[in-house]
Amino acid sequence: MTRATRAARTHPRVGPLAAVTGTEPALDVDALLDDPDHRIIVCCGAGGVGKTTTSAALALRAAERGRKVVVLTIDPARRLAQAMGIEALDNVPRPVPGVISARSQGDPLDPSSTGSTTGKPSGGSLDAMMLDMKRTFDEVVESQASAEKAAQILANPFYVAVSSSFAGTQEYMAMEKLGQLDQDARRTGRWDLIVVDTPPSRSALDFLDAPERLAGFLDGRFMRLLLAPAKGPARLMTAGFGLVTNALTRIIGAQVLRDMQTFVTAFDTLFGGFRQRAQRTFELLQADGTAFLVVAAPEPDALREAAYFVERLKEERMPLAGLVVNRASRPPEGDLSADRASAGVERLRAVGGTSPAAEMTAGLLRLHADRVRIVERETRLRRSFATSHPDVATAVLPALATDVHDLDGLRTIGDLLARSAGAGA
Amino acid sequence: MPPAPTSDWPAVQLHIVTGKGGTGKSTVAAALALAIASRGKTVLLCEVEGRQGIAQLFDVPPLPYEERRIAHGSGRAGGDVYALAIDPESAMMEYLAMYYRLGRAGKALDRFGVIEFATTIAPGVRDVLLTGKLYETANRNSRNKGARQYDAVVLDAPPTGRIAQFLNVNDELAGLAKMGPIKSQADTVTTLLRSRRTAVHLVTVLEEMPVQETADGVQQLHDAGLPVGGVVVNLVRPQDLDTEARTTLLRRTVDPAGVAEELGVARIDDGANLVASLLEEGHDHAQRRALEDEQRELVAGIGAPTYELPKLAAGIDLTGLYELAAELCEQGMA
């Protein structure tokens, strides 16, 4: 974690003074997907909360409502990837088979469905791709350097290591790919909506910091130090320089230092390019056409991470569309409280009935009590989020019994997302 | 707690706990540390991801780079649990101070951004520093004077998807440092990690993706020559209804009148609607249990000892952690 991130994370979580304990506004998913001004939707959140599935479901729903969509996924479950036709990791968007376009019949309530003034063919489409981090990095190098220099960089052991395992490379490359897709979309008109899944980082904030971190590294003091012998003015640092190189040679050995120096020298000319690209991506994320969706589960860790993220987006002036709470437990029907149900179980036990009906009833009451307590806890967690972030529109999705492996499963999620408008209370 | 059998892992000194995001690996690591301590051992619980998860679980202020006592194992003979949040920058400065006595050069390294470079950019170095510190806590030597000796060290490790890479420090460094002090440091660490003194436990829940990822993780650990420990199945639903009861619920052949009558005995007279909705909840539960059983079989097929921890309706607080620790003791994980 960079120092900057750490500072951001210790930022106090303060809500408006007028915050009322209560319910969050509902997130209108269809309005979000249908608005032609929204060109990019970024799904972010802690690991294990269903980001990939959520982004795929949103992309499919948008496509079937008439948008021309490309979805960039990071690490989809195998069967879902197969269903979407992207199990081959080739870094190129491919059409997803089986998308049904409702727009072909036209929607009388939606003027844009028949409007051909923009030259858009009616009917949506969905392309999908899975990120290949190393290849994306290689392509950037190839696009920035001469063929000879690129080959030299790609072969350097230090580059190989940085491009395949540097913590943050995946985040940075996801953002790089987003930038490329956006340029393609603008140039060719092939897509009018890009949905991006973010890497399963340790922290949901990592991908926001990654471009800056990489740019910071490429521009950092240490890189300048390694380049020092080649550059005149940097000689001013000489006092510390000998000390540092000596220490480094002792610790990491002369060979590593030489590899690093070769890498840095070769990379030097690309610095400007990288910085600019990182800067452009950051601006793209701040643009009006971008909407962030924070995905969470009704668990303390995931919601804490979501809270950090919401605050960070505000700080960076990045547009937040809302919060999706996945995997919520379904509230039971009726108003039998957990305490009454538990007391009932005690009474049954006191009476000592051992008939199947008695056992069944006691079991059902225990299950009910358990479920009510879980729902209460989840509601409390969500309320406390809503209290400190009262303006964040929220959609709550019930936990599904099975994982999603096909387009029908994604459609179900999409329907639930759209229907949850108003269910946040 | 009933008299607990002995631990399945008597020779293991370093317990590494991993798991897919959302499966509760930090909770399990904390419960395991408490469980080991309740057997009278002194335990160190470490985290390496900068999340301050331990502090949140034990409800203590954020942990510094310093071993702090945070809890006591249950029972009169219980030992202490200490905790340490390892961050790569501090580990590197400590390492340099311990082994190189760099003096002014150490400060210069920091000033020139070398520490930041090494800990955030240089591939593999970050992991070597983290596992290196872990090694040091498990093998206290004369360089760290007066340091506490631990009977066991429990690590809340990076997630399953990254665990083999994280522990396979040698491979990560290959091509970067073929010789020199970093290489020999990595070698020493690897020897411990691959020995019988180490066990890598995987936490999962009974859902498709996490179970698949656990099976993949076990395979990757095997391939890397790292010792696989147990599989902890976390967040298991209440096991209230037996197979027969669940079958009748699934077939919807439960007699509502019988349930209504028993509800009367329980003095819950909320009418027929309640009976119907309780049966619906029961049906839902039975359905999920059936799906869980499928996944449980897959977990059994992995071939590692398994342990099961319940989903606590109240969520995880200190009481919950002790409850889970007692479970782990009973089941022989600690």
Interface residues (C-beta under 8 A of the other chain):
Chain A: M1 T2 R6 A46 G47 G48 V49 D75 A77 R78 P157 F158 V160 A161 V162 S164 S165 F166 A167 G168 P200 R202 S203 R213 F217 G220 R221 F222 L225 M237 G240 L243 V244 N246 A247 L248 R250 I251 I252 G253 Q255 V256 D259 A297 E299 P300 D301 A302 R330 P332 E333 G334 L336 R340 A341 A343 G344 V345 R347 L348 V351 G353 S355 P356 A357 A358 E359 M360 T361 A362 G363 L364 L365 R366 L367 H368 A369 D370 R371 R373 I374 R377 A401 T402 D403
Chain B: K20 G21 G22 T23 S26 E49 G50 R51 G53 Q56 L96 Y100 L102 R104 A105 G106 A108 L109 R111 F112 G113 V114 E116 F117 T120 I121 P123 G124 R126 P158 P159 G161 Q165 E172 G175 L176 A177 K178 M179 G180 P181 I182 K183 E207 E208 M209 Q212 P238 D240 L241 D242 E244 A245 T248 V254 D255 G258 V259 E261 E262 L263 V265 A266 R267 I268 D270 N273 L274 S277 L278 L279 E280 E281 G282 D284 H285 Q287 R288 L291 K311 A313 A314 G315
